[in-house]
Amino acid sequence: MKEKFNQSDIAALESVSYAKNYNTYIFNLISSYISGNEVLDFGAGYGNYCLYLKKKGIEVVAIEINEKATNRLNKLEIKNFNNLNKLDKKFKNIVSLNVLEHIDNDQEILNELLEYLEPGGRIILYLPASMIVWTKLDELVNHKRRYSKKLIKELANSKTLNIDHIQWVDFVGWGTLLISKILGIKLEFNKKKIIFYDTYIFKPFKYLDILFKFIIGKNIIVVISKKII
């Protein structure tokens, strides 16, 4: 994991912590696919999900390369490394939230993650979805792509893997991005705007995901399991 962070990446890491309702919703969804009491969080950022897991009594190991982020992980007393090859064990659960879209060769990284996944274990990915809502904001945070079901199936095309579940998430966010794109509204990482969106748009309209979770959304959750051979 050798990708470099720019200031916009840092702004994105910092701003995500303001979206309390969004984070709780996403973290609960992801955690419903975790079994056991240990998780590897690849690209843990500022440790928001790690802290969520820790509070639930789940042991978490983080992989993170950003120095500012690792300093925060250390303050939170979350065990972390800056490289996968420093791990000395395999995990039953590996999660990665909003990471692969920043990496040129996402296939290579997924293959590396699989080396640290136990047979029968799961990799749970949370990724930006739908190129229809690609905006300048994606470029600002150095996204290489937004994912589709087709891309996911190509990524996990292996005889050793099963795609157990694919689900669209945050329909209202997708709609917000689409309207902003059509109207030419400039998007940015702004604390007040994020809190407003989280409180007055996302919170009341998140239940639209019940209707649209198999149709479209701003993000996608993918659950991939490693076959026991």
C-alpha positions in Angstrom: 0.0 0.0 0.0 2.2 2.8 -1.3 -0.3 5.4 -2.3 0.4 9.0 -1.1 -2.0 11.2 0.7 -2.7 14.8 -0.4 -4.4 17.5 1.7 -7.8 16.7 0.3 -7.4 13.1 1.4 -6.6 14.4 4.9 -9.7 16.7 4.8 -11.8 13.7 3.9 -10.4 11.7 6.7 -11.1 14.4 9.2 -14.5 15.4 8.0 -16.0 11.9 8.0 -15.9 11.9 11.8 -18.5 14.7 11.8 -21.1 12.5 10.1 -22.3 10.7 13.3 -25.6 9.3 11.9 -24.0 8.2 8.7 -21.1 6.5 10.5 -23.4 4.6 12.9 -25.6 3.4 10.0 -22.7 2.2 7.9 -20.8 0.7 10.8 -23.9 -1.3 11.9 -24.4 -2.6 8.3 -20.8 -3.7 8.0 -20.6 -5.3 11.4 -23.6 -7.5 10.6 -21.3 -9.5 8.4 -18.6 -10.0 11.0 -18.3 -13.2 13.0 -15.9 -13.8 15.9 -14.1 -11.2 18.0 -11.1 -10.2 15.8 -10.9 -7.9 12.7 -8.2 -6.5 10.4 -9.1 -3.0 9.2 -7.2 -2.3 6.0 -6.8 1.5 5.5 -8.2 2.4 8.9 -7.8 6.1 8.6 -8.5 8.0 11.8 -9.8 4.8 13.4 -13.5 5.7 13.6 -14.6 2.1 12.7 -11.8 0.6 14.8 -13.0 2.5 17.8 -16.6 1.4 17.1 -15.4 -2.3 17.1 -13.3 -1.7 20.2 -16.3 -0.4 22.1 -18.1 -3.6 21.2 -15.3 -5.7 22.7 -13.9 -6.8 19.3 -10.1 -6.9 19.0 -9.0 -4.9 16.0 -5.7 -4.6 14.1 -5.3 -1.6 11.7 -3.2 -1.1 8.6 -2.6 2.6 7.9 0.1 4.5 6.1 -0.8 8.1 6.9 1.4 9.4 9.8 -1.3 11.8 11.2 -3.8 8.9 11.2 -1.4 6.5 12.8 -0.7 9.0 15.6 -4.4 9.1 16.3 -4.6 5.3 16.2 -1.8 5.1 18.8 -3.7 7.6 21.0 -6.7 5.3 20.8 -4.5 2.4 21.7 -5.4 0.6 18.5 -2.7 -1.8 17.4 -1.5 -0.8 13.9 1.0 -1.4 11.2 1.9 0.5 8.0 2.3 -2.6 5.9 0.6 -5.9 5.5 3.9 -7.8 5.5 4.4 -6.9 9.2 1.5 -9.1 10.1 2.3 -12.6 11.5 -1.2 -14.2 11.4 -4.3 -14.6 9.3 -7.7 -13.2 10.1 -11.3 -14.5 9.9 -12.6 -10.9 9.1 -10.9 -8.3 7.0 -12.7 -5.0 6.4 -11.7 -2.1 4.2 -13.8 1.1 4.1 -13.3 3.5 1.2 -9.8 2.5 0.3 -9.5 0.4 -2.9 -10.9 3.3 -5.0 -7.6 5.2 -4.2 -5.3 2.5 -5.4 -4.3 2.0 -9.1 -4.0 -1.7 -8.9 -6.9 -2.7 -6.7 -6.7 -6.3 -7.9 -3.1 -6.6 -6.6 -4.2 -5.3 -3.2 -7.2 -7.6 -2.9 -4.9 -10.5 -3.7 -2.5 -9.4 -1.0 -5.4 -9.2 1.5 -6.5 -12.7 0.6 -3.1 -14.0 1.8 -4.0 -12.8 5.3 -7.6 -14.2 5.2 -8.3 -17.6 6.8 -10.1 -20.2 4.7 -13.8 -19.6 5.3 -13.1 -16.0 6.3 -14.7 -12.9 4.9 -13.4 -9.7 3.3 -16.0 -6.9 3.7 -15.5 -3.9 1.3 -17.3 -0.5 1.5 -16.7 1.4 -1.7 -18.0 4.4 -3.7 -20.3 3.3 -6.4 -21.8 4.5 -9.7 -19.8 6.4 -12.2 -22.9 8.3 -13.1 -22.3 10.5 -10.0 -18.5 10.9 -10.6 -17.8 14.6 -9.8 -14.8 16.9 -9.2 -15.0 15.7 -5.5 -13.8 12.3 -6.6 -10.8 13.9 -8.4 -10.2 16.1 -5.4 -9.7 13.0 -3.1 -7.7 11.1 -5.7 -10.4 8.5 -6.6 -9.4 6.2 -9.4 -12.9 4.8 -10.0 -16.4 4.3 -8.6 -17.5 0.7 -8.5 -20.2 -1.2 -10.3 -21.4 -4.8 -9.8 -19.6 -5.7 -13.0 -16.3 -4.3 -11.6 -16.8 -6.1 -8.3 -17.4 -9.4 -10.1 -14.2 -8.9 -12.2 -12.3 -8.1 -9.1 -13.4 -11.2 -7.2 -13.2 -13.5 -10.2 -11.4 -16.5 -8.7 -12.2 -20.1 -8.1 -11.2 -19.6 -4.4 -13.7 -16.9 -3.8 -17.4 -16.5 -3.4 -19.3 -13.2 -3.6 -21.7 -13.7 -0.7 -23.5 -10.3 -0.8 -23.6 -7.1 -2.8 -25.7 -4.2 -1.5 -26.1 -0.6 -2.6 -26.0 1.9 0.2 -27.0 5.6 0.7 -29.5 6.2 -2.0 -30.2 9.7 -0.8 -26.4 10.5 -1.1 -26.5 9.2 -4.7 -29.4 11.5 -5.4 -27.7 14.4 -3.8 -24.5 13.9 -5.9 -26.6 13.5 -9.1 -28.5 16.7 -8.5 -25.3 18.6 -7.5 -23.7 17.4 -10.8 -26.7 18.4 -12.9 -26.9 21.8 -11.3 -23.1 22.4 -11.3 -22.9 22.8 -7.6 -19.4 22.7 -6.2 -18.9 20.1 -3.5 -16.3 20.4 -0.7 -15.4 19.0 2.6 -17.0 21.5 4.9 -17.8 20.7 8.6 -21.0 22.7 8.7 -22.3 21.3 5.4 -21.5 17.7 6.4 -23.2 18.1 9.8 -26.3 19.6 8.0 -26.4 16.8 5.5 -25.9 14.2 8.1 -28.7 15.6 10.4 -31.3 16.9 8.0 -30.9 14.8 4.8 -29.2 11.5 5.5 -30.9 10.8 8.9 -34.5 11.1 7.8 -34.0 9.6 4.3 -31.7 6.7 5.0 -34.6 4.4 5.1 -34.9 4.8 1.3 -32.2 2.2 1.2 -34.8 -0.4 2.0 -36.3 0.2 -1.4 -33.1 0.9 -3.4 -30.5 -1.4 -1.8 -30.5 -3.7 -4.8 -30.9 -0.9 -7.3 -28.5 2.0 -6.8 -26.7 4.0 -4.1 -23.7 6.2 -3.5 -21.7 3.3 -2.1 -21.7 -0.4 -2.2 -21.0 -3.1 0.4 -19.4 -6.3 -0.9 -18.9 -9.4 1.2 -16.4 -11.9 -0.3 -15.6 -15.2 1.3 -12.6 -17.5 0.9 -13.5 -21.1 0.1 -12.3 -23.9 2.3 -10.3 -26.1 0.0 
